[in-house]
Amino acid sequence: MSAEAYDRLNEYAQRASEADVEAIREKIRGMNRGPIRKLWNDVLALWRMITDKNASWVSRSMAIGAIVYLITPIDAVPDLLPLIGLSDDAAVILAAVAALAWELNKYRQAEATHDPMTVDATSPST
């Protein structure tokens, strides 16, 4: 993982707020494309962490920062550029997943046992 991806993740995590959660909820559904498609289960695990009020704020802010970076179209590599636009976003998602690996396990397990036919209000549709 590049130091640049961790730097971006930390920058966005430091600015994370509860207000970002609603912006994420509104935009995350459209992000399951390009290189993010391969990481979609990780994105969903980060989303579950974000919406878990029992998760520590430090962990939640890192997850929020990663997903805000993902949904922001203008970042280090603008998302509108074909083929490479989401590559920096994927690197930031991977940095968050690496940093939060142990904690994300329970959210991955929740996803594995989640009935795909039921979508609750906190889960973005895939």
Backbone as CSV, one residue per row, in Angstrom:
resi,resn,N_x,N_y,N_z,CA_x,CA_y,CA_z,C_x,C_y,C_z
1,MET,0.848,-1.176,0.000,0.000,0.000,0.000,0.890,1.235,0.000
2,SER,0.520,2.206,-0.796,1.361,3.395,-0.899,1.155,4.338,0.283
3,ALA,2.218,5.019,0.623,2.146,6.008,1.704,1.179,7.124,1.318
4,GLU,1.097,7.405,0.035,0.186,8.449,-0.452,-1.275,8.100,-0.144
5,ALA,-1.647,6.838,-0.321,-3.018,6.413,-0.025,-3.312,6.566,1.466
6,TYR,-2.364,6.193,2.322,-2.551,6.363,3.766,-2.634,7.841,4.134
7,ASP,-1.840,8.682,3.487,-1.898,10.120,3.750,-3.272,10.683,3.396
8,ARG,-3.798,10.281,2.240,-5.136,10.743,1.836,-6.189,10.252,2.819
9,LEU,-6.077,8.971,3.209,-7.025,8.405,4.165,-7.001,9.190,5.470
10,ASN,-5.820,9.461,6.007,-5.715,10.213,7.259,-6.259,11.627,7.118
11,GLU,-5.995,12.261,5.998,-6.507,13.617,5.762,-8.034,13.631,5.791
12,TYR,-8.651,12.696,5.081,-10.111,12.645,5.042,-10.692,12.186,6.377
13,ALA,-10.026,11.281,7.069,-10.505,10.796,8.368,-10.513,11.919,9.399
14,GLN,-9.528,12.794,9.347,-9.464,13.902,10.307,-10.615,14.878,10.115
15,ARG,-11.151,14.956,8.907,-12.260,15.876,8.624,-13.615,15.201,8.706
16,ALA,-13.660,13.903,9.013,-14.913,13.143,9.031,-15.869,13.681,10.087
17,SER,-17.141,13.635,9.755,-18.168,14.057,10.709,-19.421,13.212,10.511
18,GLU,-20.300,13.265,11.486,-21.574,12.550,11.383,-22.378,13.052,10.184
19,ALA,-22.226,14.316,9.829,-22.948,14.875,8.678,-22.560,14.169,7.384
20,ASP,-21.357,13.636,7.318,-20.910,12.929,6.118,-21.701,11.649,5.869
21,VAL,-22.259,11.066,6.911,-22.953,9.788,6.787,-24.128,9.908,5.817
22,GLU,-24.877,10.979,5.894,-26.020,11.155,4.989,-25.563,11.340,3.548
23,ALA,-24.479,12.075,3.334,-23.936,12.242,1.981,-23.502,10.895,1.418
24,ILE,-22.900,10.082,2.268,-22.483,8.748,1.842,-23.710,7.920,1.458
25,ARG,-24.731,7.950,2.312,-25.956,7.172,2.068,-26.556,7.532,0.702
26,GLU,-26.525,8.796,0.352,-27.117,9.259,-0.905,-26.310,8.861,-2.132
27,LYS,-24.991,8.748,-2.014,-24.146,8.572,-3.198,-23.482,7.212,-3.343
28,ILE,-23.462,6.419,-2.302,-22.666,5.192,-2.338,-23.179,4.177,-3.363
29,ARG,-24.453,4.150,-3.601,-25.024,3.157,-4.517,-24.430,3.249,-5.915
30,GLY,-24.073,4.437,-6.347,-23.528,4.614,-7.692,-22.047,4.307,-7.805
31,MET,-21.410,3.881,-6.730,-19.956,3.687,-6.745,-19.527,2.250,-7.029
32,ASN,-20.443,1.339,-7.195,-20.105,-0.063,-7.454,-19.779,-0.234,-8.941
33,ARG,-18.609,0.286,-9.321,-18.191,0.250,-10.729,-16.675,0.302,-10.813
34,GLY,-16.174,-0.022,-11.983,-14.729,0.024,-12.202,-13.979,-0.822,-11.186
35,PRO,-12.816,-0.348,-10.736,-12.017,-1.135,-9.781,-12.704,-1.284,-8.420
36,ILE,-13.686,-0.446,-8.143,-14.406,-0.530,-6.858,-15.286,-1.781,-6.825
37,ARG,-15.752,-2.228,-7.982,-16.601,-3.432,-8.036,-15.905,-4.618,-7.364
38,LYS,-14.600,-4.750,-7.553,-13.850,-5.846,-6.940,-13.734,-5.684,-5.428
39,LEU,-13.890,-4.464,-4.943,-13.761,-4.166,-3.516,-15.112,-3.928,-2.850
40,TRP,-16.206,-4.213,-3.554,-17.521,-3.821,-3.063,-17.850,-4.427,-1.701
41,ASN,-17.461,-5.665,-1.454,-17.716,-6.259,-0.130,-16.979,-5.496,0.966
42,ASP,-15.775,-4.994,0.655,-15.042,-4.169,1.621,-15.751,-2.839,1.838
43,VAL,-16.268,-2.254,0.761,-17.010,-0.991,0.878,-18.230,-1.202,1.772
44,LEU,-18.941,-2.315,1.563,-20.112,-2.607,2.397,-19.733,-2.834,3.857
45,ALA,-18.597,-3.479,4.096,-18.137,-3.680,5.480,-17.817,-2.331,6.123
46,LEU,-17.181,-1.436,5.368,-16.898,-0.093,5.890,-18.213,0.640,6.178
47,TRP,-19.194,0.503,5.291,-20.498,1.144,5.497,-21.168,0.620,6.765
48,ARG,-21.108,-0.685,6.981,-21.708,-1.254,8.193,-21.015,-0.702,9.442
49,MET,-19.713,-0.525,9.376,-18.981,0.064,10.503,-19.430,1.505,10.725
50,ILE,-19.569,2.255,9.646,-19.992,3.663,9.747,-21.337,3.781,10.449
51,THR,-22.252,2.876,10.137,-23.602,2.976,10.685,-23.753,2.294,12.041
52,ASP,-22.683,1.697,12.537,-22.709,1.049,13.851,-22.309,2.075,14.914
53,LYS,-23.275,2.545,15.651,-23.017,3.562,16.687,-22.152,3.025,17.823
54,ASN,-21.983,1.698,17.902,-21.133,1.115,18.935,-19.666,1.037,18.530
55,ALA,-19.381,1.249,17.264,-17.986,1.244,16.806,-17.304,2.503,17.329
56,SER,-16.015,2.411,17.585,-15.299,3.580,18.110,-15.278,4.694,17.066
57,TRP,-15.262,5.942,17.551,-15.236,7.072,16.625,-13.965,7.061,15.776
58,VAL,-12.851,6.658,16.330,-11.593,6.614,15.567,-11.753,5.690,14.359
59,SER,-12.313,4.514,14.568,-12.524,3.566,13.470,-13.578,4.079,12.503
60,ARG,-14.678,4.584,13.042,-15.743,5.110,12.181,-15.237,6.277,11.341
61,SER,-14.432,7.158,11.935,-13.949,8.317,11.174,-13.024,7.872,10.042
62,MET,-12.255,6.823,10.268,-11.396,6.316,9.203,-12.253,5.730,8.078
63,ALA,-13.286,4.979,8.435,-14.188,4.410,7.431,-14.930,5.528,6.695
64,ILE,-15.410,6.525,7.432,-16.089,7.665,6.807,-15.143,8.371,5.849
65,GLY,-13.921,8.625,6.289,-12.946,9.296,5.434,-12.713,8.546,4.138
66,ALA,-12.587,7.227,4.213,-12.357,6.416,3.006,-13.545,6.490,2.057
67,ILE,-14.751,6.383,2.599,-15.935,6.388,1.736,-16.217,7.795,1.206
68,VAL,-15.972,8.818,1.991,-16.123,10.195,1.476,-15.146,10.419,0.321
69,TYR,-13.928,9.928,0.464,-12.963,10.035,-0.635,-13.511,9.332,-1.873
70,LEU,-14.123,8.174,-1.680,-14.690,7.417,-2.793,-15.806,8.184,-3.494
71,ILE,-16.715,8.788,-2.741,-17.868,9.446,-3.366,-17.569,10.853,-3.871
72,THR,-16.393,11.387,-3.529,-16.011,12.717,-3.997,-15.442,12.599,-5.405
73,PRO,-16.105,13.208,-6.408,-15.647,13.023,-7.786,-14.324,13.711,-8.119
74,ILE,-14.012,14.783,-7.423,-12.765,15.501,-7.700,-11.810,15.232,-6.547
75,ASP,-10.805,14.413,-6.810,-9.783,14.101,-5.809,-8.454,13.994,-6.540
76,ALA,-7.522,13.252,-6.046,-6.181,13.184,-6.652,-6.245,12.810,-8.129
77,VAL,-7.074,11.819,-8.468,-7.319,11.444,-9.862,-8.828,11.556,-10.060
78,PRO,-9.303,12.560,-10.815,-10.753,12.746,-10.976,-11.448,11.465,-11.446
79,ASP,-12.579,11.147,-10.799,-13.298,9.903,-11.057,-13.852,9.823,-12.480
80,LEU,-13.966,10.940,-13.149,-14.534,10.949,-14.490,-13.553,10.484,-15.562
81,LEU,-12.274,10.334,-15.220,-11.295,9.856,-16.189,-11.508,8.364,-16.429
82,PRO,-11.710,7.971,-17.681,-11.939,6.544,-17.957,-10.754,5.691,-17.508
83,LEU,-11.048,4.513,-17.046,-10.092,3.479,-16.635,-9.302,3.792,-15.370
84,ILE,-8.811,5.006,-15.201,-7.954,5.285,-14.047,-8.629,6.140,-12.983
85,GLY,-9.817,6.651,-13.272,-10.477,7.593,-12.382,-10.731,7.101,-10.975
86,LEU,-11.005,5.821,-10.805,-11.297,5.286,-9.473,-10.119,4.529,-8.869
87,SER,-8.970,4.536,-9.542,-7.828,3.769,-9.029,-7.300,4.337,-7.716
88,ASP,-7.251,5.664,-7.578,-6.802,6.245,-6.316,-7.826,5.996,-5.214
89,ASP,-9.108,5.985,-5.576,-10.160,5.686,-4.609,-10.006,4.259,-4.094
90,ALA,-9.708,3.327,-5.009,-9.499,1.932,-4.614,-8.319,1.825,-3.651
91,ALA,-7.262,2.577,-3.905,-6.091,2.544,-3.014,-6.451,3.042,-1.617
92,VAL,-7.275,4.081,-1.534,-7.689,4.608,-0.226,-8.598,3.603,0.490
93,ILE,-9.500,2.961,-0.251,-10.352,1.922,0.350,-9.471,0.793,0.899
94,LEU,-8.492,0.362,0.117,-7.589,-0.713,0.571,-6.781,-0.296,1.792
95,ALA,-6.374,0.975,1.845,-5.643,1.466,3.018,-6.537,1.401,4.261
96,ALA,-7.796,1.792,4.120,-8.731,1.731,5.253,-8.975,0.289,5.670
97,VAL,-9.151,-0.587,4.700,-9.387,-2.001,5.000,-8.175,-2.595,5.724
98,ALA,-6.983,-2.241,5.288,-5.773,-2.745,5.954,-5.680,-2.220,7.384
99,ALA,-5.977,-0.936,7.563,-5.874,-0.334,8.894,-6.947,-0.859,9.846
100,LEU,-8.106,-1.208,9.300,-9.237,-1.632,10.131,-9.527,-3.130,10.017
101,ALA,-8.585,-3.899,9.495,-8.811,-5.314,9.153,-9.451,-6.116,10.279
102,TRP,-8.905,-6.041,11.463,-9.427,-6.847,12.561,-10.872,-6.473,12.882
103,GLU,-11.135,-5.175,12.965,-12.486,-4.721,13.308,-13.499,-5.021,12.209
104,LEU,-13.064,-4.971,10.955,-13.979,-5.190,9.839,-14.457,-6.636,9.737
105,ASN,-13.759,-7.561,10.372,-14.168,-8.960,10.290,-15.606,-9.171,10.727
106,LYS,-16.028,-8.529,11.797,-17.400,-8.749,12.264,-18.421,-8.170,11.292
107,TYR,-18.057,-7.118,10.565,-18.979,-6.539,9.590,-19.039,-7.392,8.330
108,ARG,-17.929,-8.035,7.992,-17.935,-8.982,6.868,-18.781,-10.197,7.221
109,GLN,-18.679,-10.672,8.463,-19.481,-11.812,8.894,-20.962,-11.456,8.870
110,ALA,-21.293,-10.248,9.269,-22.686,-9.801,9.232,-23.187,-9.785,7.796
111,GLU,-22.348,-9.356,6.873,-22.718,-9.330,5.461,-22.921,-10.748,4.932
112,ALA,-22.065,-11.671,5.357,-22.155,-13.056,4.886,-23.448,-13.716,5.342
113,THR,-23.950,-13.349,6.522,-25.177,-13.953,7.031,-26.408,-13.121,6.716
114,HIS,-26.214,-11.971,6.108,-27.313,-11.070,5.770,-28.105,-11.637,4.598
115,ASP,-29.381,-11.696,4.731,-30.240,-12.185,3.660,-30.269,-11.134,2.552
116,PRO,-29.769,-11.459,1.352,-29.693,-10.466,0.283,-31.055,-9.980,-0.196
117,MET,-32.109,-10.695,0.165,-33.444,-10.277,-0.250,-34.010,-9.214,0.676
118,THR,-33.375,-8.991,1.809,-33.841,-7.970,2.755,-32.828,-6.852,2.797
119,VAL,-33.260,-5.661,2.573,-32.360,-4.521,2.632,-32.887,-3.592,3.714
120,ASP,-32.067,-3.376,4.733,-32.512,-2.491,5.802,-32.168,-1.044,5.458
121,ALA,-32.668,-0.138,6.242,-32.504,1.291,5.968,-31.063,1.761,6.032
122,THR,-30.205,1.012,6.698,-28.816,1.466,6.825,-27.904,0.852,5.769
123,SER,-28.426,-0.039,4.958,-27.592,-0.739,3.994,-27.785,-0.195,2.594
124,PRO,-26.702,0.243,1.925,-26.875,0.696,0.548,-27.168,-0.487,-0.351
125,SER,-27.995,-0.286,-1.327,-28.330,-1.363,-2.261,-27.143,-1.647,-3.165
126,THR,-26.955,-2.898,-3.518,-25.842,-3.249,-4.400,-26.246,-3.311,-5.836
